[in-house]
Amino acid sequence: MSATRVFVARLAGCAVFDPAGDRVGKVRDVLVVYRKDDPPRVVGLIVEIPGKRRVFVSIGRVTSIGGGQIITTGLINLRRFEQRGGEVRVIAEMLGRKVAFNDGSGTASIEDVAIEEREPGEWEVDQLFVRRPKTSASPFAKGPSAYVTWREVRETTEAGEAQSAEQLIATYSELKPADLANTLLDLPPQRRQEVAAELPDDRLADVLEEMPEIDQVEILAKLGDDRAADVLDHMSPDDAADLIAQLPEERGEHLLELMEPEEAEDVRFLLSYGPDTAGGLMTTEPIIVSADATVAEGLALIRRHDLPPALGAAVCVTLPPYEPPTGRFLGIVHFQRMLRYPPHERLGSLIDQGLEPVKAETSAAEVSRILASYDLVSVPVVDEKHRLVGVVTIDDVLDYLLPDDWRSHPEDESEVSRRATARAQLATGSIPIAPGRRAGDGTR
């Protein structure tokens, strides 16, 4: 091995390669089993391969760890990872646990775990990086840290006691919302709720938008009403409306009353449309400008870092007012066309005359056909008075077409092809498929 001791938090996201140098995935966690008188033994890695699927890689298949990468023998079983009884995920379940020093000097919480190779292919937990409780009242203060061996401490987290998720959240801070959503869905239910409880409102909102509705409802059901309303405020109105529609009517109405009035108004507006219509699919937050706005102003608006790409593909031109429902809808200007004109050009002269908006009552199937037929990223939606009320984007349509559990089962290609023939097939690259389990081969 190129390294004998590695801190697990630093392995998160590290690339995994086969002996030929082809990338096969990235590390998401390390799996250990506890032993009675010895430190926990490492049994393998949880690796995310193309298609967002997580698989188990036996530690015996790892030939090198170092330099921010991991080399394996190349033989990987592509069966979806399922955690077995007695197995513990280091990042997801050990970080944040409380420990007590055996010398009686106090308690601490685990912030990182070091694993070490004792013999070729045999790894175990070696050291813990722990932090004692802070002694200052300052919100910026931290308690003293220390490196200790496994035998110097004992775990004190009791069954049912909430476990801190601060370090896990910090470890996964760079994950995209969709990846963090997958990570949460892989956690045991109690740990998932602990992590959700500690995520900032805006981060949790982004994550919930990437989850199946049944999981959204489960997490929201265990949040207090005030916290749930704050999270809904941070969600896009169409996603918040979809989620509230799944809740019992009484709680949904109560949460709407607790939300910010402007956000709640948008959600109520969307709930007034059927789920299978353009109004039910649309978002009410497109970029809206006047006909006198310039190309420079339009480009500045689509540069916002928090703007979804589909909404940044075009700006909508209307008469005042410029909040849905707007004044009369005049048309849209695609960002590529803006790039072809000088900064002072008026957007009213660049409107796409060939694109007709759809009515809010238009069926979702018809909206899908229009987007596909004209290679559009979004289509504007108007009411009976030709006022702009929102836009339907390609991701709204994909969410509608794909099966409800597509996020949980991305490899279920037969169902996907039935509901959305455009979905890409699961890419497995050059990963060889392992044969059936043999005694001692390390596959699961």
N, C-alpha and C positions, 0 to 999 in steps of 0.2 A: 504494500500500500504506500501511496505517496504521502499520507498523513496518518497519524495514529490517534489524534484527538481532534474532534470537531464539535463546535457548538451548533446545536440543531437549528436555532433561529436563523443562523446564517445560511443554512441549507435551503430554506424556503425559496422556491423559485429557481434554484440552480438547475442548469440543463443536464439532462441525462443522455449519454451517447452510447452507441454500440461500439465494438472494437474497430469497425471500419471508419469511425468518425461521423457516422450519420446520427443526427439528433432524433431521439425517440420520445422525448417528453421533458417534463420538469417536475422537480420534487415539490410535493405539497405537505408532507409530514413524515415523521419517523414513527415506527410502530415498535413498542416494547412489551414485554411480559414481566410481571413482578415475580420475584423469587423470595422464599422465606428468609434465608440468612445471607443472601448475596444481593448486590445491586441488580436492578432490572436488566434483562438481557434484550438486546436489539434483535428483532426477528426480520425486519425489512423496511422498505420505503413505500410510501403511497405516492405514486407517480401519475401525473396527468398527461395523457397522451392525446394526439389530435382527435377532435370530436368531443373535447371536454370530458372524456371518460377517465375515471381514476382506477388504476390497477395496482396490484401488489407486486413488488419486486423483492424477492428474498435477499437478505443481506449477503447470503452466500454467492449471489450472482454479481455482486459489486466487486470490481477488481481494483478500483482507484477512486479516492475522494480527495480532491484538492484543486486549488486554482479556480474555485467557483464552478467546477464541473464534476460530474460523476461518470465513470466508465463502467459499463456492465459487460457481461459475457454476450449480450445480444439476444438471449433467449428470454422472452417476456410472454407470460400468459395474459391474453387480452380479455379474460373474464373480468367483469366489473367487480371492483373491490367491495367486500363485505366484511365488516369487523366481527371478529369472533370473540366469544366470551373469554375474559382474562386479558385481552389485548388492550393496550392503552396508547392513545396518540399523544406524542410528546407536546407538540405545539397546541393542539386543540384542547387537550385535557390536563396535561401536567402543568403548563405555564399558568401561574396565578394561584396554584395550590399553596396552602399555608403549611409551614414546617416549624417544628420546635427544636431548638438546639439541645442535644443530649446532655450538655454540661449545665443546663439550667439557666443559660444566659439570656433567654428570651425567645421570641418568635420572629419569623420572616416569611416572605412570599417568594416563590420561585420565579425568576425572570428569564432564565435560560438554562439549558441542560447540555452538558458536554458528554459525548459518547467517545469511547476509546476502544481500539482494537487490541485485544489481549493475545489472540492467536489468529492466524490467517482465517478470515471469514467469520470470526467470533468477536462480536462487539458487545459492549455493555455500558450502562450509564456510569460515568466516572466522577464528574464534578457537577455541582450545581452553582449557578450564579444567583444569589439570593439578595433580597433587600429587606432590612429591618424597618419597622414602623418609623415614620418621621417624628422628630422631636420638636420641630418648629411649627408654629401656627400659620406660617406663610404658605399661601397656595402654591408657590413656586418651589418650596423646599422639598427635598427628598430624603428619605432615611438612608443611613449608611449601608453600603453594599459589601458583600464578602463572597469569596469562593470557598466552598466547603465540599467535602466528600459526602457520598451517599450515607456512609456510616456515621457521620457526625450529627445527622439530623433525623427526625422522624416526621412523617406527615400527620397533620392534625385536623385536616378538613373532614368534618363529619358528614354522614349521609344526610342529604336534604339541605345542607348549608350552601349558600350561594358562594360560588367561586369567582374570584376576580377575573375579568376578561381583558383587563387593560393591556397586558403584555401580548396576548394573542392578537388583539386589534392592532397594536403597534407593528407586530410582525407582518401582518397582512395589509398594512396601510397602503401599499402600492398596487394592490389588486384592483382591477376594474370591477365595477359593480356586479357584472354578470359572473365573474370568477368568484367574488366574495359570496355571492348568493349560492353558487354551487358548493362552496366550502361550508357555509352554514347548513345547507340541506344535508350534508354528509355527517354532521355532528349529531350526537345523541340529543334527544328533545330538550332535556334540562339544560345542557351546555349551550344549545342553540339559543334558548331563551335568555340565558345569562349574557351571552354575547350581544344579542339584540338589545337588551336592557342598557348596555353600556355604550353602544354605538351612538354617535351624535345624530340628532334628528335628521339632518340633511343626508348623511351617509346611509342611515337606515332606510330613508325614503327611496334613495337610489337602488338599494339592494332589494327592497320589496317589489319594486317595479320589474325586477328580473326574475321573480319567483312565480311558480304556479299559484293560482288564486287560492287553492285550498291551504297552501302554506302561508300565504299572506294573511288569511283569515285567522289561522291558528296563532300566529305571532301577535297580530293586533289584538286578539281576544285576551291575551295575557298582559297587555299593557294597560296602565291606568287610562281613564278616559281623557284626561288632560294631555298626557304624553301622546296618546294615539291621535288626538286632534292636531297636535303640533307636527307629527310625522306626516299626516295627510296634507297639511298646509304646504309641506315641502315637495310633495309628489306633483307630477304634472296633472292637470285637472282631469284628463281622460282616464289616466290610471287610477286616480283617486275615486272617480265615479264608478269605474269597474269594480273596485274593491268594496266600496260602500254598498253597491248593489248586491253583494254577496252576504252582507251582514243582516241579522234580524232587523226588521224595519224600525223597531223602537230604538235600538242602539245606533243605527245609521243616522236617524234623525237627531238623536242627542249629540253625536259627534259633529254633525253639520252645524248645530247651534254653537258648539265650542270652537269651531274653526274661525279663522279670520273672515270677516264678512265678504270681502272681495273674492277670496278663494272659494268659500262656500257657495257664493252666487254662481261661479263658473261651474262648479260640480252639479248644483241643482239644475242648471241649464242643460247640461249634458244628460242628466238622468231623465230628462223629459222626452228624450228620443229613444226609439227602439234600438236594442243592441245590434241588430242586423241591418242598420241603415247608416248612411254617411254621417248623419248627426250623432249616432252612437259610437262611431269609430273615430271621429275627428278630435283634434286638439284645438283649444280656443286661444292658443298663444302663438300665432304666426307673426312674422314681422310685417307691420302695416305702416305704410307711408302715404304721403299726399303726392299728387301728380307733379307738384313743384319741387319735390325733393330731388337732390342731385345724385349722380352716380357715386360721388365721394361719400355722401351720407349713407347711401344704401350699402356700400361696401363696408363702411365702419360698423353698421348694425350687424352684418353677418359675420364679422370677425369676433364677436363675443365668444369667449372660450367655453361658456356654459351652454351655448346654443347647440342643440342636436343637429348633426349634419343635414338630415332631411329637411329641417326647417330653414337651414341656411342656404338651401339650394335656390331659393327665389324669395322675392319680396312682393307683398300684395299692395296694390294701389287702390285707394278708395277715396270717396268724398268724406268729409268729417261727419260724425266723430270717428276717431281712429281706434276705438275699442269695440270688440264684437258685442252685439251686432253693430256694425259700422254704418256709415252712410253708404250710398250706392257703390257697389263694387265695380271697379273700372277694368281690372285685369292684373296679371302678374308679370314681373320682369325677372328672367332667369339670371343668375349671377354670372354665367359665362358671357351673356350679352353685355352686362355691365362692364366686364373687363375689356370689351372691344371699343368702348367709347371714352371720351375725355372726362375728367372728374366733374366738370361743370355741366355736363349734359343732364337735362331734365328726364326723370324716370317716366313721366307721362308719355314721352315720345318713344319709349322703348318697349311698350307693352306688347306681349305676345297676343296678336289678334286671332290666332288660330286655336287658342285653348279656351273652351267653354267651361264654366264652373258647373258643378253638380248641385242638385237640390238636396236639402237636408234629409228628405224622405227617400232619396235614391237608395236602392238596395246595395248591400255590401258586395254582392256578386257583380253588379254593374260597375261599381267603383273599381273593383279588382280588374275587370276587363278593360276599363279605360286606362288605368295605370300601365297595364301590360301592353296594350295596343299602341300607345303613344310614347312608350319608354319614359314615363314620368316618374319623378321622385315624390311628387305631391300633387294634389288636385284641390282647388279651392271649393268651399261649400257655401252656398247662399240660401237665404230663406225666401219666402214667397214675395218679398218686397225687393229682392235682388241685393240685399245687404249681406256683407260677408259675416259669417258666423264662425268660421274655422277652416282648417285644412285637414285633409286625410293624407297621411304620409305612407310611404311604402312599408315602414315598420309596423304601422297600425294594421295594415292589410295582412302582413305576414303573421302577426299575432292572432288575427282572426282566422286565417287559413290553417295554421298549424294546429295539431292536436293539443288539447289542454295540458297534457303532461310532457310536451316536447322538451321542456327544460330538464325534466327529471330523467328522460330516456332518449337522449339524443341519438342513440344507435338504432332506434326502432324505425328502420327505413320503410318497411311495408306500410305502416300506418301513415307516415309522413307523405309518401308518394300518393297515397289515396287522397289526403287532404290538401297537399301542396306539391305538385310535381316539380316545382322549381327548386325545392330544397336540395342543397348539395349533399352528396353521399359522404359518409364517414371516411375521412382520409386516414389510412393506417401507415402510409409511407412504406419504408423497407423493414418494418418490425416483423421478424419472423414469428409465426404463431407457435406457441409451445405445444408439444404433444400432451396426451393425457397424463395425469399425475403418476409419477413413478416413485418408488421408495427412495428417499434421499435426494430427489432432484430439486427440491426447494420450491416447486410450484404449488399453487393452492387450488 
